[in-house]
Amino acid sequence: MNLVTQATKLQKNRVWFQAGFFALFVLAPPLDLFRFDLTQNHFFFLGQHWTLGLDAFIAGEIGPGEAALNLIVRGFIPLALVGGGLIWSAWRFGRLYCGWLCPHFSVVETINKLMHRASGKPSVWEKNPLPELQPNGTTQKPDKRYWPITAVAALFFAFLWSLSLLTYLLPPFEIYHNLFTASLTGNQMRFLGVGTFLLFIEFMFARHLFCRFGCAVGLFQSLAWMANNKSMVVGFDRKRANLCSDCNNACDNVCPMRLKPRSIKRKMFTCTECAQCISACNQVQAQQTRPGLLKWVDNLEAIPVVTGREINGKKFAQPAQQQTQDSPHQPGET
């Protein structure tokens, strides 16, 4: 299997992971897989009522020792397993949750692609349109007819997100029944209206900016990732950096977080390990029957990406200079 086929399969698998987790995000409340019910003031987990067991203590049915054990078993341990698992995963592999599962990031990528089709730019804040030449050799010209589709998609996902969040707090079948029978209560309508409006603004204008600067889950993953110099990271083969001269910076162009993948690690602080840069590089270099210059590295191979200097006395190429708009075919900022 050649690198292009591997890259294509990797991205297809990632899309399936994203789609599956997004479906889980929407369906978890109706299926009682996980939600917090404000009407009953406790969680539901895998179809079961999940309480801390304090009601029995208040009623005098159990002693303080058993109540403390319930808090540990039903409260602390689940939080530690979920939070600790996420932090460990980020420490070892980076923000894999963001790039492969997060239901917000899948929307970010979807709107990015639609906006790119409409304007030639993945974000309204991008200064210049991206090159029309795509990594696979095809040409994609901006088409303004995609703007209504982009706006409708952002509105649809904003409403779906608001509706799903509401079902995490109130009985899902009550919400869906009230929605389909046009009998939503005032508070339910206000939640959906305000939530849809705010999320629509975020999906249209913020997206990756929220992921980079506003998401606490992403921030803690990035901090854990940065704490491990040997964690998985996108590495750049600097010895072959001259091969970037016949590329239009495809790896930079496809990054949904608008990062420069040929940078040292601290400049990729919010990398989601989506591997789109790796796929793009493989596609470009395959047209010249050459292997790509980007790949995932870890352990000792990751050290040069962190320092940009040397390891075990062996010299590594220094980071390339920042690419300027006047020299679009030079290696990106590192």
N, C-alpha and C positions, 0 to 999 in steps of 0.2 A: 504494500500500500504506500503510494507516494505521499509527500508532505501536504500537497494540496488536498488530496482526498482525506487525509487525516484531519486537516484543519476544517474542512467542510463538515465532516462527521462530528467533530468536536462541537462546532457551533450549532449543528442540528440537535445534538444531545442536550446542549445547554438550553436551547429553546424549549425542548420537551420538559426539562426540569422546571423551567420558569412557568410554563403553562400549567404543569401539574400542581405546583405550589400555589399559583394564583387561584386555581380551582379549589384547592384545599382551604385557602384563605376565605373564599366566598362561602363555601359549603360547610365549614366547620361549625358555625352556630346552628344552622338548621338541623344538622345531624347530631348536635350536642357533643361534638368531639372536643370542643373547648370554647367556653364563653363565661362571662360573669353576668349573672342575672340580678339586676337592681331590684326587681320585685321580690326576690327571695333572698337577696343579699349574700349569695355565695356562688362559687364556681360550679360549672358542669365540666366533667372531664371523661371522655370516652363513654358518654351516655349515663354517667353516674353523678349523683350529687357529691360535690367535693367541698366539705366544710372543714374548719379547723377544730371542730369538736368542742368549742367553748360553751355552746348552749347547754350541754350536759353538765359542765362544770358550774355554770351559773345556776342551774336547777338543783345543784347539790347531788347529782347522780354519780359524779366521779370526783376524785381528789385532785389536789394540785399537781402531784407527780404525774398522773395520767394525762392531765391537761397539758403539762409541759412537754410530755412525750408526743402528744398529738400535734402541738405546734412545730416540733422538730420534724416529725415524720411527714405531716401534711403541708407544712409551710416552708420551713427552711431547706429541707433536703431537695424538694422539687425545684425551688429557685436556684439552689446551688448547682444542681445537675444541668439545668438549662443554661443559666448564665455562665457557669464554669465551662460547659461544653462549647459554647459559642466563643468564649475568650480563648480557650485552648486551640480551637480550630483556627481562629484568627492569628494567634501566636505562631502556629505552625505553617498555615497555608495562606494567610492574608484574608482579605474580605471576600471569601468564597460565598458566604451567605448572600452578600449584596449582589455579586455578579451572576449567581446561579439560582438563587431562590427568591430573593426579596420581591414581593408583589408590587412595591413602589418602583423599583429599578426596572422591572419589565415594562411598566408604563413609560418610564423615562426613555427607554430605548425605542419603544414603539412610536412615541410622539417625535423623537429625534429624527427617525427615518422619514416620517410623513412630512415634517417641516423641511427636511433636506430636499425631499422631492419637490416641495412647493417653492422654496426660495434658494436652494443651493447651499443653505446653511443649516446646521443642526440646531441652532439656537438663534433667537433674535439678537442676542448679545454678541454673536460672532462678528468680527469687524469686516471680514471679506468672505465672499463665497468660496467654498471648497472647490478643488479641481473637478472638472467634469469627468475626467478619466478615472475610472474605478480600478481597484486592485486587480480585478479579474480581467482587465483589458477592455471592458465595455465602457460606453459613454452614457452619462446621465445628465440631461439638461434640466434646469429648473422648469417646473410647470405650475403656473399659478392656479390651475384647476384643482390642485391638491390642497389649497388653503381651506376651503369649506370642509373637506374630509378631515383635515387636521383639527379644526375647531370642534367638529362633531365628535371625533374620537376623544378629544380632551374632555368634552362635556360628558360623554358616556362614561368614561372611566372615573370622572369626578363624582358622578351620581352613584355609580356602582360601589365606589369606595365608601361614600357617605352611608349608603344603605347597608353595606356590610358592617361598618363600624357600629351602626345603630343596633344591628342584630346581635352584636357582641354584648350589648348592655340590656336589651329588652327582649322578651320572648320572640324569637324569629317568626313563628307562624302568625303571631298577632300582627307584627309589622307587615309581613307580606300580604296577609288578609286585608288589612286596612289599606294598603297600597293599591291592591287590585280592585277593591270595592270603593275606592276614593273616599275612605272614611278615616283618614289619618287624623290623629288628635293635633291640637295646636302646637304642642311641644315637639311632637314627631315631625310635623311639617317644618317648623323652624329649624330643627336639627338638620333635616335633609336639605333645606334651602340654603342655610348658611354654610353648611359643610360642602355642598356642591359648588357654591360660588367660590369659596376659598380654595378648594382643591383645583377648580378650573383655572383660577389665576396662577396657582402653583404649577400645574401641568403645562400651561401655555408659556409661562415666563421664567420659572425658576428651575424646576426639574433637577438637573445635575448640580445646580448651585445649592439646593437644599441638601442633596446627598453629601456634598463636600463640606458645607458649613453649618447645616442645621440639624442633621440626624445624629442623635446621641448614640444609637446602636452602631452606626458607622464609625463614629468618633472613637468609641471604646475598642472596636475591632482594629482600627488604624493604630491606636496607641499600643495595643498588645502586639501587633505585627512589627512595629518599629522597635519594640523591646528585644526582638530576637533577630540578631544579625544573620542567622543561618536559615531563616524562614524562606519559603518559596517566593520568588520574585521574578519579574521579567528581566532576563539578562540580554545584553547586546554584545554581539561579537565585534569588538572594536578593531580587531586586527583586519577585518574585512570592511571597515567603515566606508572605504572608497566606493564600494558597490552601491552605496546609497545615492551616488551621483546621478544615476539614470532613473531615479524614483521621485515622485512628486510628494514625498513625505506621507505615503499611504498610511503608515502606522499611526502618525499623529492625527490624520484626518478621520480615522474610524473610531478613535477613542471616545466613548460616550461621556466620559468625565472630563474631556478636553485636556488631557495630560499629554506629556511627551514621553513615550515609552522608552526612549533611548537615554533617559536621564538617570542620575543616581537615585537611590531609593528614597531619600528624604524629599525629593521633588516629585515623587510618585506616592505621596502620603495617603492619598485617597483611592489608590488603584483597587479596582474590584475584581481583579483576576479573571476578567471576562475573556481574555485571550484573543480579542478581536484584532489587536495589533499584531500578534503572532500570526494569525490567519492571513491578514492582509499582506504581511511581509513575505510569507510563503508563496502567496499567489503571484506577487510581483516578481520575485526572484525565479519562480518556476518558469516564467516566460523566457528567461535566459538560461534555463536548465541549470539553475544554481539553487542550493539550499538557502533557506531564509536566514536572516541575521539575528532574529529574536527567538528566544525560547524560554520556557520556565527553567529556573535553576534553583538549587537549594544547598544547604550545608556549606562546604568550603567554596563551592562555585558561586555562592551568593555574596561572599565577602567583598569582592571587587565592586559589585553593584552598590554596596553600602558605602565603601570608602573611596572608590575611584582611584585607588593608589596601588597597593601591593599586598601580598599575602605570603607568609613563610619565606620572605626574602626574594620572592619572584616578582618581577616588575609586570605591571599591567598597564595597558594604554590609559592615558589620562582622559578625562571627559572631553568630548568634542566641544567646540565653541557653540554658543547659541546661534541657531539659524536666524537669519534675517530675511526680511521679505524680498530683499534685492538678490539673494542667493538661494532660491527655493529648492535647490537640489543638494544642499549640504546636509550632513547629519544633524539631527535635532538637538535641542538644548540638553545638556547633561550636567 
